[in-house]
Amino acid sequence: MALIFSGQEIGTPTGANRLGKDMDGKRVVVSGSHEAIKDHSWRSIWQTAEAMYARGEFEEIENTRVVRVHTENCKAEGNA
């Protein structure tokens, strides 16, 4: 499922979070690890997050779905 980036990014101790929404308008946070950000582009991280999200690989925290992307996830999706 396509995820739409809202333009907001927040740095965290372990990487960065980018806020977006899915095609149904639900809030989604794509959390990229420092390693994934360093090794891959945000485009690759976002594409990986979309694939993970479509498979239901996310956490639901309150009303927000969080997809955590690491280098291994990007490699597994072929987005290296």
Buried (B, 14 or more C-beta within 10 A) or exposed (E): EEBEBEEEEEEEEEBBBBBBBBEEEEBBBBBBBBBBBEBBEBEBBBBBBBBBBEEEBBEEEEEBBBBBBBBEBBBEBEBE
